[in-house]
């Protein structure tokens, strides 16, 4: 079993990165078209990473080396393991373990924590501001995301196995009002988890020059880009698994439905990004605490009823 884990981890990671590169290119291309620009070629996300891999990694004099350099690696590892668990449950629904949904949620939190620690360890005041914003934002969106996932689990099967959720309700998000409300809340939460507009407060290029990532370069910055590429692909797949019956690659109809679900979520994310201005950190916290959290609680109550 341990011998099988290594190729599974490598395959899931590489496959998710490939999907993430394609999705990020679509995001950038559509955004460019909306802004009357041509946009990048299809290979641009991969070219960015390859270029950074060949550059020197500079360590600021004021940085705490261990925490500064460990952040990209730990964040990437957490995202890769989460991708492996999710893909394994997709192709082998009966072979998951109890609570793997909670484990994936926990692993998806680690990249944000590493962003906070890495920015704090860099010694740059702008990075410290970005890390503080990332911490507040994480405290704001993690609670409604957790409640919305719990609502979906309780509404469908009460089974915290990813495979159990896939096998229980093929119709997914339309199976109950609780799932619909939870799905809408989760979409906005992953927008913040990915640091996309209007919740790109921690980076805010025109204010704090990419915030916690300002001092990163070379391979370390490439690892950060790869982590965000994995999350860009993994979070929509996670939502499809939790709320929408999972991925289906066993028939032509299932493949088309899977692609349609994934594209729909990507389109929603791109639309949100291109139709809203960046909000302040206090506005984001109020939005999630006093807007999304009550809606998620209503979804949970409907699921329990």
N, C-alpha and C positions, 0 to 999 in steps of 0.2 A: 504493500500500500504506500509506503514511503517512497519507493522507487517510482511509482505512478504519479506521485504528487509533483515531482520536479517537472516532467514534461507538461503536466496539466497546468501548472503555474505559468510556465513559459508560453504555452499555447494560448491560454486565456489572456495573458498580458499583451502579447503581440497582436492577437485578434482585436482586443479592445482598443489598443493604440491605433490600429489601422482604421477601425470604425470612427474613432475620435478624430483622426486627421481628416477623413472625408467630411465629417460633420462640421468641423471647424472651418474647413474650406467653404462649405455651403453657407455657413453663417457669415463669413467674411465677404463672400461673393454677393450674397443677397444684400447685405448691409451696404456694400459699395454701389450696387445698382440703385438702391433707394436714394443714395447720396449723389447720384449721377456720376459715379466713377466706374472705371473698368473692373477693378478688383484684381486680386492676385491669381496666378495660374494654379492648377489643381495640386501641384507638388509643393507649394509654398510652405505649408506647415511643417512638412518633413525637411525641407531645405533649411528652415530656421533652426531646427534642432541639430542637424548635421553641422551647420556653420558654427554653432555654439560649442559643439563637441570638440572642434579643432582649436578653440581659443583657450587662453590661459585663465585659470581660476585665481582671481586676486582676493587676498584676505586683508581686510582693513586693519590698521594698527589697533584701533579701538575695539575690534570684535573679539568675542570670546570664541576661540577657534572651534572647540568641540561642538558646542551647541549650534554655532553658525553653519558648520559644514555637515552636521548630522541631520539637520532639518530636512533638506531635499531627499536624502536617502530614506529616512523613516517614513516620510509622507508618501513617497513612491511605493515603498514596500507595502504599506497599509492599503493603498489603492489597488495594487496588484493582487493581494490576497483576497480582498473583497470581490474583485472581478472573477477570480478563480472559483470562489464559493458560489457566486451567482450563476456563472456558466455551468458549473457542475450540477446545480439544482435544475437548470433549464433542460439539460440533456439527460439527466438521471433523477427525475423527480422523487423516486422512492428511496434514493440513497443519501438524502440529507440527514442532518442531525437536529435534534430538538433545540430550538432557539437560534437557528442559523440566521433568521431574520434580524434578531437583536445583535448578533455578532457583526453582521454586515453594516447595520446602522452605527455600531461602535467604531468599526474600521473607517467608515466614511467621515467620522468626526475627527480622526487623527490628522489628516492634512491641514485642517484649519488650526488645530492646536500647534502643529509644527510651524505654520506660518507665523503664529503669535510668538513662539519661542525663537524662531530664526530672526524675526525682525527685532525682537528685544535684545538678542545677542549680537547684533551687528554693530552696535555703538553709534548708529546714526540717529539724530533726533527725528528726522522725517520717517525713518523706519519705525521708531518707537511710537510715533503718532499713528501710523498705519496699523501696527500691532494692536494698539489700544482700540482702534476702531473695529478691527477684525474680531477681537474678543467680545466687544459689546454686540456686534452683529451676530456672532455665533450664539451668544446667550439669548438673543431675540428669536432666531428662527429655529433653533433645535427643538424647543418645546412644542410649538405647533406641528412641526414635522413628525415628531415622535407620537403625538396624540392622533394625528391623521392616519399614520400607519397602524396604530393600535385600533382605531375605528374600523379600518378596512379588514383587519384580521378578525375582529369580533363579529363584524357584519357577515363575513363569508363562511368561516369555518371554526374560528377560535384556535386554529392550529398555527403555531409560530414557526413551522417549517416552511421554507420557500417552496419545496416540492408539494407540500400539502395545499398551499394557496393556489398553485398552478393546476392541481388536479381537481380542486373543489368547484371552482366557478369559472367556466370558460368565458361567460359573457362579461365578467369583470366589472368595470366601472359603472356600467348601467344596471347592475344587479340590485342596487338599492340607493336611496337618497344619501345615506351615510357615506357610501363609496364615492358618490359624485362630489359631495362637499369636501371630503378628505382629499380627493384627487386635485381639486382646484387649489386647496391650501398647499398641498405638496408641490405643485408646479411653481408657485411663488417662492416657496422655501428653497427649492433647488436653484432658482434664479439667484437667490442670495448666496447660497452655498458655493456656486460657481463664480461669484463675484462679477456677475453681469449687470449692466445697466437695467434698472435704476439703483442697484445695490452694489455698485463698484466703489463704495465709499472708502474701503481700506486702501485701494490703489490710487484712485483719483489722480490721473496723470498730470492734469493742469494745476493741481493743488500741492500734492506731496510726492510727485514724480515716482509713481509705482509703489510708494509706501514701504512695506516690509521687504520688498524685493530690490530696493534701490542699490544695495551693495553687492548683489549677486552677479556673477559673470561666469563665462566658460561652462564647464561640465555641470556645475552646481545649478546654474540657471537653466540649462537644458533639462536637468532632472525635474525642475519645477514645472517647466512647460510640458514635459511628458506626463507628470502627475495630473496636471489640469486637463490634458488631452484625454487621459483615462477617465477622469471624472465626468468630462463632457459627454462621453459615450455611455458611461456606466450608470449615471443617475437617471436618465430617461429609461434605460433598460430596467433599472430597479423599480421605477414607478409602474412600468408595464407589468412586471412580475407581481407587484403587490396589489395593484388596483384593476388591472385589465387582462387578467387571465394568462399572463406569461407569454413567452415567445413560442412559436410553433413552426418547426422546420420539417415536419413529417409529410407535408402535402403542398402542392402548388398553391392552393387556396390559403393554407396556413402561412406560407412564406409571404404571400402578397399582403395578407392581413397584418403580419408582423412588421413588414416594411412600412405599411400605412400607419400603424400605431406610432412607430418610431419617428417617421417623418412629421406626423402631426404634432408631436411634442416638440421636436426641433423647431417647427414653424412657429408654434406658440412662443417659444423662448426668443426667437428672432424678432417676432412682432413686439413682444414686451420690451425688448432691448432698444428697438428703433422708434418706439412711439412714446417713450417716457424720459424725462430728464432725471439726472442723478438727484437723489434725495439726501438730506442731511442725516447724520447718524441718529439724532434724536427722533426724527420723523420715521426712520426705518424701525427703530425700537418700538415706537408707539403703534406703528402699522402692524407689527407682528404680535405684540403683547395684547393690544386692545382691539385689534381687528381680526387677525388670523387665529389667534388662540381661542377666543370665544366660538368662532365658527367650527374649529376643530373639536371643541368640547361638545357642541351641538351634534356634530357627526358621531361622536363617541356615544352620546346619550341615545341617539336614534339607533345606533348599532346594538346597544344593550337592550333597548326596548324590543 
